[in-house]
Amino acid sequence: MSDLEAEYRLDYFEEEGFVRTECDSCGAHFWSRDHDRELCGEPPCADYSFIDDPGFPESYTLSEMREAFLSFFESNGHERIDPYPVAANRWRDDVLLTQASIYDFQPLVTSGKTPPPANPLTISQPCIRMQDIDNVGKTGRHTMAFEMMAHHAFNTREDAEDDYAYEGEVYWKDETVRYCDELFESLGADLSEITYIEDPWVGGGNAGPAIEVIYKGAELATLVFMCMEQDPDGEYEMKDGNTYSFMDTYIVDTGYGLERWTWMSQGTATVYEAVYPDAIEFLKENAGIEHTETERELIHRAAKLSGRLDIDDVDDVEAARGDIADKLDVDVDRLRELVEPLESIYAIADHSRTLAYMFGDGIVPSNVGTGYLARMVLRRTKRLVDEVGVDAPLDELVDMQAERLGYENRDTIREIVRTEERKYHKTLERGSRKVEALADEYAGTGEPIPTGELLELYDSHGIQPDMVADIAAERGADVDVPDDFYALVADRHEESDDGGEGTERDDRLADLPETEKLFYDDQGRTEFEAVVLDVFEREEGYDVVLDQTMFYPEGGGQPADRGSFTGGETTVDVVDVQEVGGIVLHRTDADPGKGEFVRGQVDGERRDRLRAHHTATHLIGHAAREVLGDHVRQAGAQKGLDSSRLDIRHYERISREEVKAIERLANELVRENVPVRQEWPHRHEAEAEHGFDLYQGGVPPGTNIRLIHVGDADVQACAGTHVDRTGDIGAVKVLKTEPVQDGVERIVFAAGDAAVESTQRTEDALYDAAAVLDVDPLDVPETAERFFEEWKARGKEIESLKASLAEARATGGDDAETVEIGDFTAVIQRINGDADELRATANAHVEDGNVAVVGSGAGGSASVVVGVPEGVDVNAGQVVSELAGRVGGGGGGPPDFAQGGGPDVDALDDALDDAPDVLRTLQEA
């Protein structure tokens, strides 16, 4: 098995006099111009050496450093491209958040199926890495939200046998390292202090040599050379235990952390002061955090050593903090008292920026996918704000970052944050009872509450682990919170909620060509002619493959067409249509004959109703975004014949006024009768012109994608059938809205004839109600409200009468038997009343200081209620259990009030006669 050592022996290293050395501390191999260097330079092998001694002669802001980087690579032949959103699932269905610039080009560009937007290119891509959440604030360098400055080149080997969307080599390893060195030099860095650490990269089935670039104790860049793919027969075994071999394409994938480069230029105590200087000062002031000069000096010294607190490098963060305290010659509790509030302040600033990115790019909090991750960050931020005592609303803190990032939907962002805070408070109220029960379960066992239970409490109830620890301590239970708790939570939700199984080609279809789809040429046409290429028998019916078809296969939430084939004297019904690997399978009730020439007939009425509903779905989606906000995105859709539904991501229930506004806007587009047209542009051109909102219904494959334009109002990538003009829809009627899950609202609507039919059904119900009430249809709401209020009033009156009747029974005898038993009096009574009357009568006796045993045979079964006043040593639940058993049933309850019964009404009197003996026996026991 080979290793990758040879892959790091670059001509550039030799030309520049670099030497390869093994780190005396960690054992990693690194390259440096300093032949006497013994350590790789990365914490914990070395500490930050640029704090108070910046690594560049000039200080840069974030925007200045970003421009310096992009301009450098532009001047070296790279094309600058705009960044993508942080929500990666807007253009790909296998991940949720953008964690690196290469995510912008996976999987289509990296696989060679489509060309990159430029080659080579440079970009500064906002990213969010949930894995770093527990390090934020502690290490001085970790941020969950960051910009990855990068340059990429996409190459193909000359001997590649397959066709790829790019050819030849742009540049590879030597040039990449040279660019890195020259960038450092252009900024005035001391090149002798830079180390290039060998650190092979593995991820997503690919691998390759990679280099970590360290300067003055900080990792400022990673240079990945993606050139290998997983192969059971591969020559190279990588750190994941799998073997790999070289592939036809090879890609330069670099990452330069903007925040760390800015920090390096300023030499501040932590990266947070460099990235969020105004926010840090605001938070400290509003939290009342002040330090003496001596304290500030100690905190500053600790910051230089904070790189040792990385949870990825140490087993116990608090033990590592103890080592730092020893090095500073200060008590660890004193150090913790000084730095932990600041760590929270740093995390709040970073998390607020993360939330601004998320909500600014249209993520809506929910219980799944990106929505869950946003909710997790928000709740953790809220907890930190409350703990450190920041006297400022959370929505204001997030808005400060949204303004800085230039988002225009700041009002929506603030409303989302406020709404989520209200939901969080309600969740905490419900969840605290669950924590108490769990703490009681583990109290006194000697075992801490398991991490799995902590994760489930957070997942299901939003309960932070420190809150669990507080409640558990009060109830005598232990909690051991792992240092990487929030990273573990994020891992549960990092997989995309939109991904699904790919459609692989059926082996039976291997030799068949893709079916020509005629329905895109004329979406209203229903007749066509074709040749039967093959027929496959199923358990029920047949799969028929034609050379061309007008039948639309099920997909994109649109049901399949139906109809028939006719060949000669044979006619078969088409009952379903599916597509597998570009081949359309027509499922029929009979065999039309392989090689036969057939005439196809699509059910035109069904097709027209589906076309109307599909285009109406686009209208409803557009109207919802106009009314509710740009954050609204499709979460699912299903078209039908009589109604359709559109699920949208939105943070609160849709009001009746909003529903009417959505319906009004959709019908305005219908009345305007704008054209509905299709085009097939290159996907990069489409994305550049329209953005990733194109992919409301999912991300289509292919270099060219089909766009549906509804006038100038709406454009989406869509594979469905549509009307020619919006006027062909006729009308759109919203039938109802309902919550699907937290953060997702469903709009159910009807279009065309179905809209008229649904309106008529509603009117029929209204007229029927008017006839029953004997009023005009317009007076039904007022009349129904009046009847309802009268019904409620009569219900209250009945309850009052029942209570009076019970009191009268209790005081007036009514066959009540009073029995003296020891030091208390019992009243045994049978009445003919329902359960409410039984309870009311028993309560009346208890209020008089008596034990009550009240029975009833109403309703064909025996019921018994027992009430016990305070201070009487009789268990009502045990009494009921004894008496109910005598009528063939059971029952029970708490010691002061219980009820039960059974089917044997005839035995009720005997059971009540036995009640005094039962009471005596239980009291003596």
LUMVEX-671444 format. One record per residue (C-alpha): residue in one letter; x negated, y negated, z negated. Coordinates in steps of 0.5 Angstrom, whole numbers, plus 500, padded with zeros to 3 digits. Layout:
<pts>
aXYZ...
</pts>
This chain:
<pts>
m500500500s497493502d497487498l498480501e491477499a488476506e495472508y492467503r485466506l486460510d481457515y483450512f481453505e474455508e473448512e475444506g470448501f476451497v474457492r479463490t479464482e482468477c486464472d482466465s489465461c495468466g491472471a494468477h489467483f489460485w485456490s481449488r476444491d473445484h468451483d468450476r475450474e477456470l485455469c490455474g493448471e500450470p503450463p502454459c495455461a494447461d498441459y501435462s495430464f498425467i502422462d500415461d495417466p499417473g496421478f497416484p495409483e502406485s508407481y514409486t522409484l526415487s528411493e521409495m518416494r523419498e522414504a514415503f515423504l520422510s516417513f509421512f512427516e516423521s509420523n507427524g512429529h518431524e525429526r528426520i535429518d541428514p542432507y548437507p553437501v551440494a557445495a554450500n560454501r563448505w558451511r557458509d561463505d555467501v553462496l556457492l551451491t545448495q539450491a534449496s533445503i533452506y540453504d542448510f539453515q541460512p543465515l545463522v538459524t533463519s536469523g535466530k542466532t543459533p537453533p536449528p538441528a531440530n524443530p520441526l524437521t524434515i529432510s531430502q536435500p540434493c540441490i543444483r540450480m544452474q539457472d535451469i540449465d537451458n531448460v533441461g531436456k526441453t520442458g520434460r520436467h526441468t532437472m539441474a540436479f534434484e532433491m528437494m524434499a522439505h519440512h521446516a518449522f522455525n517460529t518467533r512472535e510472542d511480542a518479540e523484543d530481542d532474544y532468539a535461539y528458538e521461541g514460540e510457534v511450532y506451526w504456520k500456514d494452515e498446518t503447512v497446507r494441511y500437511c501438503d493435502e494429507l500427503f497427497e491424500s496418503l498417496g492416493a491423489d485426486l484432491s479435486e485436481i490440486t490447485y494452490i496458486e498465490d505467488p508471493w516470494v522475495g529473496g535475499g532481503n526477505a519475503g512472504p506469502a508463498i503457494e505453488v502447488i499444481y497437480k495435473g499440470a506439474e508444479l509439485a511443491t512450493l510452500v513459502f512462509m518467510c515472515m517479512e524483511q526489507d524495510p524502507d518504511g514497510e507497508y507491503e510492496m513486493k514484486d521486486g519494487n521494495t517495501y517490506s514489514f513483518m519480522d520477529t521470526y517466521i519460518v515455514d520453508t517448503g520444497y517438494g521436488l522428489e523427481r517430479w513426485t516420482w514422475m507423477s507416480q509413473g506417468t512417463a513421457t518425461v521426468y528423465e525416463a522416471v529418474y534416469p531410465d537405465a541411463i537414457e536407454f544406455l545413451k540412446e543405444n550408444a548414440g544409435i537412436e532408434h524410432t519407428e512406432t509412428e515416430r515414437e507415437l509423435i514424440h510421445r504426443a509432443a512430450k505432453l506439450s513440452g511444458r510450453l518450452d520453458i524459457d522463463d515463460v516464453d520469449d522465443v523457444e523455437a517459436a513455441r516449438g513451432d506452435i507445438a508442431d502446428k498443434l500436432d499437425v507436423d512440420v516443425d523441422r521434422l519435429r525438431e529432427l526427432v526431439e532434439p537428439l532426445e533433448s540432448i540425451y536427457a540433458i547428458a543424463d541430468h548433467s552427468r548426475t550433476l557432475a557426480y554430485m559436484f565431484g562426489d562432494g569434493i568440488v574441483p574444476s577451476n576458473v572461479g566459484t564452484g570449480y568454474l560452475a563444475r567446469m561449465v557443466l562438464r564442457r557443455t556435457k562433453r559438447l552434447v555427447d560429441e554432437v549426439g554421437v554417444d559412443a561412450p567416454l564421459d567419465e563412464l557416464v558420470d561414474m554410472q551416476a556416482e555409483r547410483l548415488g553411493y559415492e565412494n570416491r569414484d576413482t577420483i571422480r573419473e580421473i577428474v573428468r578425464t583430466e578436465e577433458r584433456k584440458y578442454h581439448k587444449t583450450l579449444e585449440r587455442g580459442s578457435r583462433k580467437v573465434e576466427a578473428l572475431a568472426d572476421e571483425y563482424a563479417g559483412t557488418g550486418e551485425p551479429i557477434p554480441t552476446g557479451e562476446l559469446l559469454e567472454l569467449y565461453d568464460s575465457h576459452g571454453i568455446q561453446p556458442d554453437m561452435v562459435a556459430d559454426i566458425a562464424a558462418e564459414r567466415g560470413a558472420d552471424v551469431d544470435v545465441p540467446d535461449d538462456f545462454y548457459a544461465l547467463v554464464a552461471d549468473r556471472h559466477e553464482e556469487s561466492d568466491d569466499g565471501g568478504e566484507g563483514t567486520e562492523r563495530d567501530d563507532r569509537l568502540a560502541d561503549l567498550p566491552e569485548t576483550e577477554k582473550l587469555f591466549y586460548d587459556d594458555q597458548g604458550r604464555t607470554e606475560f600478563e597484566a591488564v587495565v587500559l580501557d581506552v586509547f585512540e590516536r591514529e595518524e601514526g601511533y595509537d590503538v589501545v584497548l585492554d580489558q584482557t590480552m594475551f596478544y593474538p590479533e591477526g586472523g585466519g592467515q596467522p599474523a598478529d603477535r608483537g611485544s610491549f606494554t610496561g606501566g610504571e616507567t613507561t614502555v610502549d611497543v606493540v607493532d600490530v594487533q587487530e580485532v573489531g567486533g570482539i574488541v582487540l586493538h593493540r597498535t602501539d608507538a606511544d600512549p600508555g595512558k587510559g586507566e593505567f595498569v600495564r604488564g604485557q610482554v608478547d614476543g615469545e620467539r615469534r609466537d612459538r614460530l607462528r604456533a609451530h607453523h599453524t599446527a604444521t599447516h593442519l598436518i600438511g592439510h591432513a597429509a595432502r588429503e591422505v596422499l591426494g584424495d578426500h577432494v582436497r580442501q583448503a583454498g587459502a593459507q598464510k602462516g609466517l615466521d620462516s615459511s608458510r603456505l597452504d593452497i589446496r583445491h586439486y585437479e593436477r600438479i603435485s608430483r615430486e613423489e607425492v610431495k615426499a609422501i606428504e612430507r613423510l606423513a606430516n613428520e610421522l605425526v610430529r614424531e608420534n608427538v600426539p596431543v593438540r587439544q581444543e574444545w568448544p562444542h555446539r556447532h550442530e554437534a560438531e557438524a554432526e560428528h565431523g561434517f563440514d570438512l571442519y571449515q577448512g579455514g572458513v566458517p566461524p560465527g557463533t553457537n559454539i565453535r573452537l575445534i582443534h584436534v591433532g590427535d585422532a588424525d585431524v580436526q578443524a574449526c580454528a581460532g589460531t594459536h597452536v603447539d601443545r603436542t606435535g613433537d613441539i614442532g620439531a620438523v616439517k619441510v616442504l620447500k616447493t609446490e606451485p600452481v596458484q590458478d587452475g585447480v588450486e595448488r600451493i604447498v610452501f613449507a617450513a616448520g621447527d627452526a625454520a625447517v632446519e634453516s631452510t634445509q641448511r640453505t638448500e645444502d649450502a647452495l648444493y655445496d657451493a655448486a659442488a665446489v664450482l663443479d669440483v665434484d662431490p655434492l651427491d654428484v652435482p645432478e649427474t655432472a650438471e646434466r652432463f654439462f647441460e647436454e654438452w652445452k646443448a650439443r655445442g649450441k647445435e654445433i655453433e648453429s651448424l657452423k653459422a649456417s655453413l658460414a652463411e652459405a660460404r659467404a653467399t657462394g664465395g663473395d665476401d664483399a657481396e655485390t650482385v645487381e641486376i634489377g629488372d627481371f630479378t637479381a639482388v645480392i647486397q652484402r655487409i658482414n660482421g655477424d649477429a642477427d642469426e648470421l644475418r638471417a642465415t646469410a639472407n636465407a642462403h641467397v634467397e634459396d639461390g633465387n636472389v633478392a637478399v639485402v644483408g647488413s651488419g654493424a656488429g654490436g654497435s648498431a646497424s642491422v639490415v635483413v631483406g629476403v625475397p624469393e617466391g615470385v619476385d614482386v618486391n615487398a621486403g618490409q618496405v625495403v627494410s623500412e627505407l634502409a633502416g630509416r637511413v641509419g636512424g631507425g626503423g623496421g618492417g615485416p611481411p613481404d618475403f622476409a623483414q628486418g630492422g636497423g638503427p643506431d648510426v653504424d657509420a651510415l650503414d655502407d651508404a644505406l647499402d649502396d642506396a639499396p639498388d635504387v631503393l629496389r628499383t623505385l619500389q618495383e616501379a611503384
</pts>
